[in-house]
Amino acid sequence: MKLNIAVFFGGESVEHEVSIISARQAMDAMDSEKYNIIPVYVAKDRRMYCGDALNDMKNFKDLDALKNQCTQVNIANIEGKTVIQPIKAGLFGKKDLGTIDVAVPVMHGTNGEDGTIQGFFEMLKVPYAGCDLYGAAVGQDKVLQKHILNDSDLPITKWFWAYGYEIDEHQDEILDKVHKLIYPVILKPSRTGSSVGIAIAHNDEEYLACFEDARQYDAKVITEKVVKPMREINCSVLGDETGAKASVLEEVGHGSSDELLSYQDKYQGGGKSAKQPSSGSKGMASTARIVPAPLDDSITKQIQSYALQTFRALGASGVCRIDFLMDDETKKVYVNEINTIPGSLAFYLWQDTDLDFKSLMDRLINLALERERRRSRMTFSYDTNLLATYSETSAKGAKGAKR
C-alpha cells in the first residue's frame, strides 16, 4: 500500500518563492510507485491549499489566481488519523480530501523552518521529516545557535548581538562593540535566510544603515567580524541522533564582484558541477559551485567532522546543510550556520555518492517514521488522581505547587 506523503511549502517568509522551487524538486524526485504525493501550499497569509493546479509550476506565476484554482483546507487529527478537510464543503461534496501518513516540510525561513510548522505537526501527531521542533527553532535562531556552538567548543567568528530597538537607545555602546571587532563587519537578522537583510559595513555610517535594514526583518541583529580572505565551504549531513553521515564538500562561488553571496547568486547563478533535476526550476542547485571542493584531505575531513559535531550539538535531524567560512591564508575554519531545510534539500551534495535524489527522499521519509516509532515508546504524560481530589478550598493554597 502506498504511503500518503504531504509536502508542505510556501509560507509567510521572505523565502516563499524559493520554498516553492525546492518543494517542486523534492516532489519530482519522489517515487510515485511508493507514495501518493499531496502538495500542500501554504500561502503568504498562512492559509493552506490543495489541488491539482499545484502540480504545474506555471500556475505559480500568479499566486492569487492559483489559490482560486485550489481548495482551501484545514488539517485535523480525527480518530487518530491526520485528515485533510476542505474549509467549505458543499452539500454533496467530499467531507475530506484524504489522510496524511507522513508530512514533509519544505518551508524555508521564518514561520516554517523555525519550528512553527513542526509544532503544528506535533499537535496533529503526524510523523514529519527533518528536524523536530527544538532542532528547527535553534537552527533558525542564529543567536541561540551561536551560543550552543560556542559552548560545544566549535569554532565561530567573533560576534555580538543586540535587539533592533537598542540602536535607538544605546547607539554608542553598540558602536563601541563594533570597533572592538574592527571593520569590516557583517550584519545579519537573527532568524532569516537566503542573504536577505545581510550586509557588510566598513565604517560607522554604513553600519548604522545596515543595522536599520537588518532590523526590518527580525527583532535581533547579529554583528560578526568578517573573515578575509574568505572561502565559503558547505557540507550536508543526513541522519539523526542515532547516526549521521557527512556529504562531499562544495565551495560556493560568487556570480558578481560583491563581498557577499547574494540572493541572486544563490538562486539565479550558474552552477558548474551540480547536475540538475528534471524540473526547469533549479533553485539552490543553480548557484555557482565547485563539487567536490578543491581542498586538502585533512581540511576536508576536519570540516566534515565539524559538520557532524554541529549537527549533533544542535539536535538536528533529516537532511541539513552546514555552512563554513575558511580564512584562505591561515586555513582556519569557522562554523557559520546550519540550514535545517536547505535550498533544493542539498540533493546536489549527495548525487555523486550512492544516494541520488530519489533515495534521499526515501531516507527522509524513513527517518520520520523511525523517529515516530521511537517517540511512541516514550512517556509524555503521567496519570495522577490530582483532579479527583481537587476542591476550590484546596486550590487556594496550591499557588506555586508546580515544580
PEFENDA-V776627 format. One record per pair of residues at least 4 apart in sequence whose ideal C-beta (glycine too) atoms are under 8 Angstrom apart, sorted by the first residue. I is the first residue (numbers start at 1). J is the second residue. D is the distance in Angstrom with one decimal. If there is no record, write none. Layout:
# PEFENDA-V776627
i;j;d
I;J;D
I;J;D
This chain:
# PEFENDA-V776627
i;j;d
2;33;7.9
2;34;6.2
2;35;5.8
2;36;5.0
3;34;6.8
3;35;5.3
3;36;7.2
3;101;4.4
3;102;6.1
3;365;7.1
4;35;7.5
4;36;4.8
4;38;6.2
4;98;6.1
4;99;5.8
4;100;5.6
4;101;4.6
4;102;7.7
5;30;6.7
5;35;4.5
5;36;6.9
5;37;5.6
5;38;6.7
5;100;7.8
5;101;6.8
5;102;5.3
5;103;7.9
5;104;6.0
5;365;6.5
6;38;4.4
6;39;7.9
6;40;5.1
6;84;7.5
6;100;4.4
6;102;7.5
6;103;5.1
6;104;7.0
7;23;5.4
7;26;6.2
7;27;5.4
7;37;6.5
7;38;7.0
7;39;5.7
7;40;6.6
7;104;4.8
7;106;5.9
8;23;7.8
8;40;4.8
8;42;6.0
8;48;7.9
8;103;6.2
8;104;7.0
8;105;4.8
8;106;6.8
8;107;6.0
8;112;7.7
8;117;6.1
9;19;4.7
9;20;5.8
9;22;7.1
9;23;3.3
9;39;7.3
9;40;7.4
9;41;6.4
9;42;6.8
9;105;7.9
9;106;4.7
9;107;5.9
10;16;5.6
10;19;5.7
10;20;6.2
10;23;7.9
10;41;5.0
10;42;4.2
10;43;6.1
10;44;7.3
10;107;6.9
11;15;8.0
11;16;6.1
11;19;6.2
11;42;4.7
11;44;7.6
11;46;7.4
11;107;4.5
11;108;7.8
11;109;7.4
11;110;7.9
11;111;5.3
11;112;4.0
11;117;7.4
12;16;7.5
12;42;7.8
12;44;5.3
12;45;7.1
12;46;5.5
12;110;7.1
12;111;4.5
12;112;8.0
13;19;7.0
13;107;7.0
13;108;6.3
13;109;3.8
13;110;4.9
13;111;5.6
13;112;5.9
13;113;7.8
14;109;6.0
14;110;7.4
14;192;6.1
14;194;6.8
14;196;4.6
14;197;8.0
14;217;6.9
15;19;5.7
15;108;3.7
15;109;4.0
15;192;7.9
15;193;5.9
15;194;5.0
15;196;7.5
16;20;7.0
16;44;5.9
17;21;6.9
18;22;6.3
18;108;5.5
18;194;6.1
18;267;6.1
18;283;6.4
18;284;7.6
18;343;6.0
19;23;6.1
19;106;6.0
19;107;5.2
19;108;4.8
19;109;7.8
19;112;7.1
20;24;6.5
20;41;7.9
20;57;7.8
20;60;5.6
21;25;6.6
21;267;7.6
21;279;7.9
21;281;4.4
21;282;7.6
21;283;4.0
21;344;7.6
22;26;6.4
22;106;5.0
22;108;6.9
22;283;5.3
22;284;7.2
22;341;7.8
22;343;5.7
22;344;5.4
22;345;6.3
23;27;6.2
23;39;7.2
23;106;4.0
24;28;6.2
24;57;5.8
24;279;5.3
24;281;5.9
25;29;6.4
25;277;4.9
25;279;5.5
25;281;7.0
25;283;6.1
25;285;7.7
25;344;5.6
25;345;7.2
25;347;7.2
25;357;7.5
26;30;6.7
26;104;6.9
26;106;5.4
26;345;5.7
26;361;6.2
27;37;5.3
27;39;6.5
28;277;5.9
28;278;5.6
28;279;5.1
29;277;6.4
29;347;7.0
29;357;3.8
29;358;5.2
29;360;7.3
29;361;5.3
30;34;7.8
30;35;5.5
30;37;5.6
30;358;7.0
30;361;4.8
31;35;6.2
31;358;5.7
31;361;7.5
31;362;6.9
32;37;6.7
34;362;7.5
35;365;7.6
36;98;7.7
38;50;6.7
38;84;7.2
38;98;6.6
38;100;6.9
39;50;6.9
39;54;4.0
39;55;6.5
40;48;5.6
40;49;7.4
40;50;5.9
40;73;7.4
40;75;7.8
40;84;7.7
41;48;7.0
41;49;4.6
41;50;7.6
41;54;5.4
41;66;7.6
41;70;6.9
42;46;6.3
42;47;7.5
42;48;5.5
42;107;6.8
42;112;7.2
42;117;7.7
43;47;5.0
43;48;7.5
43;49;6.5
43;63;7.1
43;67;6.2
44;63;7.6
46;111;7.2
47;67;7.9
47;72;5.7
48;72;6.9
48;73;5.2
48;74;7.3
48;75;6.9
49;54;7.2
49;66;7.9
49;67;5.8
49;70;3.9
49;71;6.5
49;72;5.6
49;73;6.5
50;54;7.1
50;70;6.3
50;71;5.5
50;73;5.1
50;84;6.2
50;97;5.8
51;69;6.1
51;70;3.4
51;71;5.4
53;59;4.9
53;66;5.9
53;69;3.9
53;70;5.5
54;59;7.3
54;66;7.6
54;70;6.5
57;279;7.1
57;280;7.2
57;281;6.1
59;65;7.4
59;66;4.7
59;69;6.7
60;66;6.1
62;66;6.3
63;67;6.6
64;68;6.9
65;69;6.8
66;70;6.5
67;72;7.6
71;86;5.1
71;87;7.7
71;97;7.0
72;86;7.2
72;87;4.4
72;88;7.3
73;84;5.2
73;85;6.2
73;86;5.8
73;87;6.4
73;97;6.4
74;84;7.9
74;85;4.9
74;86;7.9
74;87;5.8
75;82;6.4
75;83;7.0
75;84;5.6
75;85;7.2
75;100;7.1
75;124;6.4
76;82;7.6
76;83;5.7
76;85;6.2
76;124;7.4
77;81;7.1
77;82;5.9
77;83;7.6
77;123;7.6
77;124;5.0
77;125;5.7
77;126;7.7
78;83;4.8
80;125;7.9
81;99;5.0
82;99;5.9
82;100;4.2
82;101;7.9
82;103;7.8
82;124;5.1
82;125;7.4
82;126;4.2
83;96;4.9
83;98;7.7
83;99;5.5
83;100;7.8
84;96;6.2
84;97;4.3
84;98;5.5
84;99;7.2
84;100;6.7
85;89;7.4
85;95;7.0
85;96;5.2
85;97;7.0
86;93;6.9
86;94;6.9
86;95;8.0
86;96;7.8
86;97;6.3
89;93;4.9
89;94;6.8
89;95;5.7
100;126;5.6
101;126;7.9
101;127;7.3
102;126;7.3
102;127;4.9
102;128;6.8
102;129;6.8
102;365;5.4
102;368;5.2
102;369;6.6
103;121;5.3
103;124;7.9
103;126;5.3
103;127;7.2
103;128;4.2
103;129;7.1
103;368;7.8
104;128;7.1
104;129;4.5
104;130;7.7
104;361;7.9
104;364;6.7
104;365;7.1
104;368;7.7
105;112;6.5
105;113;7.6
105;117;5.0
105;118;7.0
105;121;7.6
105;128;6.4
105;129;6.9
105;130;6.0
105;341;6.5
106;341;6.3
106;345;7.0
107;111;7.7
107;112;2.7
107;113;5.7
107;117;5.7
107;341;6.5
108;112;6.7
108;113;5.4
108;193;6.0
108;194;7.0
108;341;5.8
108;343;6.8
109;113;5.5
109;114;7.4
109;140;7.5
109;191;7.9
109;192;5.9
109;193;4.9
109;194;7.0
110;114;5.7
110;116;7.9
110;140;7.3
110;191;5.8
110;192;6.4
110;218;7.8
111;116;4.9
111;117;7.7
112;116;6.0
112;117;5.0
112;341;7.6
113;117;8.0
113;136;6.2
113;139;7.3
113;140;5.5
113;193;7.5
113;340;5.8
113;341;4.7
114;136;6.0
114;137;5.9
114;139;7.9
114;140;3.6
114;141;7.2
114;191;6.1
115;119;5.9
115;133;4.7
115;134;7.3
115;136;4.1
115;137;3.7
115;140;7.0
116;120;7.0
117;121;6.6
118;122;6.5
118;128;6.6
118;130;7.7
118;131;7.0
118;132;6.2
118;133;4.3
118;136;4.9
119;123;6.6
119;133;5.2
120;124;6.6
121;126;5.3
121;128;4.2
122;132;7.9
122;133;5.9
127;368;4.5
127;369;5.5
127;371;7.0
127;372;3.9
128;368;5.6
129;318;5.5
129;364;4.3
129;365;6.3
129;367;6.6
129;368;4.4
130;136;7.2
130;317;6.6
130;318;3.5
130;319;7.4
130;340;6.4
130;341;6.0
130;364;7.1
130;368;7.8
131;135;3.4
131;136;4.3
131;139;6.1
131;315;7.4
131;316;5.3
131;317;5.3
131;318;5.8
131;320;7.4
131;340;4.6
131;341;7.9
132;136;6.8
132;315;7.3
132;317;6.6
132;371;7.4
133;137;6.3
134;138;6.4
134;315;5.6
135;139;5.9
135;314;6.1
135;315;4.2
135;316;4.8
135;317;6.1
135;340;6.5
136;140;6.4
136;340;5.5
137;141;6.3
137;144;7.6
138;144;5.2
138;145;5.7
138;148;6.5
138;314;5.3
138;315;6.7
139;145;6.6
139;314;5.9
139;316;6.3
139;320;7.3
139;338;5.0
139;339;7.5
139;340;3.8
140;191;5.1
140;340;7.0
141;145;6.2
141;190;5.7
141;191;5.3
141;220;7.8
142;146;6.0
142;188;6.5
142;190;4.9
142;191;7.1
142;222;5.6
142;337;5.9
143;147;6.9
143;161;4.9
143;190;4.9
143;220;5.4
143;222;6.5
144;148;6.5
145;149;6.3
145;314;6.5
145;337;6.6
145;338;6.7
146;150;6.1
146;156;5.7
146;159;6.3
146;222;7.6
147;151;6.3
148;152;6.1
148;313;5.7
148;314;6.1
149;154;4.4
149;156;5.3
149;310;6.6
149;313;6.5
149;314;7.8
149;335;5.6
150;154;7.3
150;156;6.0
152;309;6.8
152;310;8.0
152;313;4.1
154;306;6.3
154;309;6.0
154;310;6.1
154;313;6.8
154;335;5.1
155;306;7.4
155;332;7.3
155;333;6.4
155;334;5.1
155;335;6.2
156;334;5.7
156;335;5.6
157;224;4.9
157;225;5.2
157;227;6.2
157;325;6.9
157;334;5.1
157;336;7.9
158;181;5.7
158;224;7.0
158;225;4.4
159;181;7.8
159;222;6.1
159;223;6.4
159;224;4.3
159;225;7.0
160;177;5.1
160;181;7.7
160;222;7.7
160;223;5.7
161;190;6.7
161;220;5.6
161;221;6.6
161;222;4.8
161;223;7.1
162;166;4.6
162;167;6.9
162;170;7.6
162;174;5.6
162;220;7.4
162;221;5.9
162;223;7.6
163;219;5.9
163;220;5.9
163;221;7.6
164;211;7.7
164;214;7.5
164;215;3.0
164;218;7.4
164;219;5.7
164;220;7.1
164;221;5.7
165;169;7.0
165;215;7.8
166;170;4.9
166;174;6.6
167;171;5.6
167;174;6.0
167;208;7.2
167;211;5.3
167;212;7.5
167;215;7.2
167;221;7.9
170;174;5.8
171;175;6.2
171;208;7.5
172;176;6.4
173;177;7.0
174;178;6.6
174;211;7.8
174;223;8.0
175;179;6.3
175;204;5.9
175;207;7.1
176;180;6.8
177;181;6.9
177;223;7.1
178;183;7.3
178;185;5.9
178;201;7.9
178;204;7.6
178;207;5.9
178;223;6.1
181;185;5.4
181;223;6.9
181;224;7.6
181;225;4.6
182;225;7.0
183;201;6.7
183;202;5.2
183;203;6.2
183;207;7.8
184;200;5.3
184;201;6.5
184;202;4.9
184;226;4.5
184;228;7.3
184;259;7.8
185;200;7.2
185;201;5.6
185;207;6.9
185;223;5.3
185;224;6.3
185;225;6.1
185;226;6.1
186;198;6.8
186;199;7.3
186;200;5.2
186;201;7.8
186;223;7.4
186;224;5.0
186;225;8.0
186;226;5.4
186;260;7.6
187;198;6.8
187;199;5.7
187;200;7.7
187;201;6.4
187;207;7.3
187;210;4.6
187;211;5.9
187;214;4.8
187;221;6.1
187;222;7.0
187;223;5.6
188;192;7.7
188;197;7.0
188;198;4.9
188;214;6.5
188;221;7.2
188;222;4.6
188;224;7.3
189;196;7.5
189;197;4.4
189;198;7.5
189;214;4.9
189;215;7.3
189;217;4.0
189;218;3.6
189;220;7.4
189;221;6.3
189;222;7.7
190;218;5.0
190;219;7.5
190;220;3.8
190;221;6.9
190;222;5.7
191;218;4.9
191;220;7.3
192;196;5.1
192;197;5.6
192;198;8.0
192;217;4.9
192;218;5.9
193;339;6.7
194;263;5.4
194;266;6.1
194;267;7.5
194;343;7.5
195;260;6.3
195;261;6.1
195;262;5.5
195;263;5.1
195;265;7.8
195;266;6.5
196;217;6.3
196;263;6.4
197;213;6.1
197;214;4.8
197;216;6.8
197;217;4.0
197;218;7.3
198;214;7.3
198;260;6.4
199;206;8.0
199;210;4.2
199;213;6.5
199;214;7.2
199;260;7.2
200;210;7.6
200;226;6.2
200;259;5.2
200;260;6.2
201;206;4.0
201;207;3.9
201;209;7.7
201;210;4.8
202;206;5.5
203;207;6.9
204;208;6.4
205;209;6.7
206;210;6.0
207;211;6.1
207;223;8.0
208;212;6.5
209;213;6.7
210;214;6.2
211;215;6.3
211;221;5.9
212;216;7.4
214;218;7.3
214;221;4.7
215;219;7.5
215;221;5.4
226;230;7.4
226;259;7.7
227;325;4.6
227;326;7.5
227;327;5.4
227;334;6.4
228;327;7.7
229;327;7.1
229;328;4.3
229;329;6.1
230;325;5.6
230;326;6.9
230;327;6.8
230;328;6.7
231;251;6.2
231;325;7.5
231;326;4.6
231;328;5.2
232;251;6.8
232;252;4.4
232;261;6.5
232;323;6.8
232;324;7.3
232;325;6.4
232;326;7.8
232;336;7.9
233;249;5.5
233;250;7.1
233;251;5.6
233;252;7.6
233;293;5.5
233;295;7.2
233;303;5.9
233;323;7.7
233;324;4.6
233;325;7.7
233;326;5.7
233;333;7.6
234;249;6.8
234;250;4.9
234;252;6.2
234;321;5.6
234;322;7.1
234;323;5.2
234;324;7.0
234;346;7.9
234;349;7.3
235;246;5.5
235;247;6.0
235;248;7.9
235;249;5.2
235;250;7.8
235;303;5.7
235;304;5.9
235;307;4.1
235;321;7.2
235;322;5.4
235;324;7.1
235;349;7.4
236;246;7.3
236;247;3.9
236;307;7.9
236;319;6.3
236;320;6.7
236;321;4.9
236;322;7.6
236;342;7.0
236;346;4.0
236;349;4.2
236;350;6.6
237;244;5.3
237;245;7.1
237;246;5.4
237;247;7.2
237;307;5.3
237;308;6.2
237;310;7.9
237;311;4.3
237;316;7.1
237;319;7.5
237;320;5.3
237;321;7.8
237;322;6.4
238;244;6.4
238;245;6.0
238;247;7.3
238;318;7.5
238;319;4.9
238;320;7.9
238;350;7.2
238;355;7.6
238;360;7.3
238;363;6.4
239;243;5.2
239;244;2.9
239;245;6.1
239;311;7.5
239;317;7.1
239;367;7.3
240;244;6.7
240;317;3.8
240;318;7.4
240;367;5.7
240;370;7.5
240;371;6.5
241;312;7.0
241;315;7.3
241;317;6.9
242;370;7.8
244;308;6.0
244;311;5.6
244;312;7.3
245;308;7.9
246;304;4.0
246;305;7.9
246;307;5.0
246;308;5.6
247;346;7.2
247;349;4.0
247;350;5.4
247;353;7.1
248;291;6.2
248;292;4.4
248;293;7.8
248;349;6.0
248;352;6.6
248;353;7.1
249;291;7.7
249;292;5.7
249;293;4.0
249;295;6.6
249;300;5.8
249;303;6.0
249;304;7.2
249;349;7.9
250;273;8.0
250;289;4.8
250;290;6.6
250;291;4.6
250;292;7.1
250;293;5.6
250;348;7.7
250;349;6.0
251;289;6.7
251;290;4.6
251;293;3.9
251;294;6.7
251;295;7.7
252;261;6.1
252;287;6.1
252;288;7.2
252;289;5.3
253;269;7.9
253;272;7.7
253;287;7.8
253;288;4.0
253;289;6.4
253;290;7.0
254;258;6.5
254;260;7.9
254;261;5.8
254;262;7.9
254;265;5.5
254;288;7.0
255;262;7.8
255;264;6.7
255;265;4.5
255;268;7.7
255;269;4.2
255;270;6.8
255;288;5.5
256;262;6.8
256;264;7.6
256;265;6.7
258;262;6.0
258;265;7.9
261;265;4.7
261;266;6.1
261;287;7.7
262;266;7.0
263;267;6.3
264;268;4.7
264;269;7.2
265;269;5.0
265;287;6.3
265;288;7.0
266;284;6.2
266;287;5.2
266;343;6.9
267;283;6.2
267;284;6.7
267;286;6.2
267;287;7.4
267;343;7.3
268;286;6.5
269;286;5.4
269;287;4.8
269;288;4.6
270;286;6.9
270;288;5.6
271;276;7.5
271;282;7.1
271;285;5.8
271;286;5.3
271;287;5.9
271;288;6.3
271;289;5.8
271;348;7.7
272;288;6.1
272;289;6.1
272;290;6.0
272;291;7.9
273;289;6.3
273;290;6.0
273;291;4.3
274;285;4.9
274;287;8.0
274;289;6.1
274;291;6.1
274;348;3.7
274;351;7.6
275;348;7.0
275;351;5.8
276;282;5.6
276;285;5.9
276;286;8.0
277;282;7.8
277;285;7.1
277;344;7.9
277;347;7.2
277;357;6.2
282;286;3.8
282;344;7.7
283;343;5.4
283;344;4.4
284;342;6.7
284;343;2.8
284;344;4.1
284;346;7.5
284;348;7.8
285;343;8.0
285;344;4.7
285;347;7.3
285;348;4.9
289;348;7.8
290;294;6.2
291;348;6.7
291;349;6.8
291;352;7.2
292;300;7.7
292;352;7.9
293;300;7.2
295;299;4.5
295;300;4.9
295;303;7.5
296;300;6.8
297;301;6.2
298;302;6.4
299;303;6.3
299;326;7.6
299;331;6.5
299;333;7.1
300;304;6.4
301;305;6.2
302;306;6.4
302;333;6.3
303;307;6.3
303;324;5.6
303;333;5.9
304;308;6.7
305;309;6.4
306;310;6.1
306;322;7.5
306;324;7.0
306;333;6.6
306;335;5.9
307;311;6.3
307;322;4.4
307;324;7.8
308;312;6.5
309;313;6.0
310;314;6.2
310;316;7.8
310;322;5.1
310;335;5.5
310;338;6.0
311;316;4.6
311;320;6.2
311;322;6.8
311;338;7.4
312;316;7.6
314;338;5.8
316;320;5.0
316;338;6.4
316;340;6.1
317;367;6.5
317;371;6.9
318;340;7.3
318;341;7.9
318;364;5.7
318;367;6.1
318;368;7.9
319;342;7.1
319;345;5.6
319;346;5.9
319;360;6.5
319;363;7.8
319;364;6.1
320;338;5.6
320;339;6.2
320;340;5.2
320;341;8.0
320;342;6.5
320;346;7.6
321;338;7.3
321;339;4.5
321;342;3.8
321;346;4.5
321;349;7.3
322;335;6.7
322;336;8.0
322;337;7.6
322;338;5.1
322;339;7.7
323;336;4.3
323;337;5.4
323;338;7.6
323;339;6.9
324;333;5.6
324;334;6.5
324;335;6.1
324;336;5.8
325;333;7.5
325;334;4.7
325;336;5.1
326;331;6.6
326;332;7.0
326;333;5.0
326;334;7.4
327;331;6.6
327;332;4.5
327;334;8.0
339;343;7.4
339;346;7.9
341;345;7.4
342;346;4.3
344;348;6.5
345;357;8.0
345;360;6.8
345;364;7.8
346;350;7.1
347;351;6.1
347;356;8.0
347;357;4.3
347;360;5.7
350;355;4.3
350;356;7.4
350;357;7.8
350;360;5.6
351;355;7.6
351;356;5.7
351;357;6.6
354;359;7.6
355;359;4.8
355;360;5.5
355;363;7.1
356;360;7.0
357;361;6.7
358;362;6.7
359;363;6.3
360;364;6.6
361;365;6.5
362;366;6.2
363;367;6.2
364;368;6.7
365;369;6.6
366;370;6.1
367;371;6.4
368;372;6.6
369;373;6.5
370;374;6.6
371;375;6.2
372;376;6.3
373;377;7.4
374;378;7.1
385;389;6.0
386;390;6.6
389;394;7.3
390;394;6.8
390;395;6.6
391;395;6.7
392;396;7.2
394;398;6.3
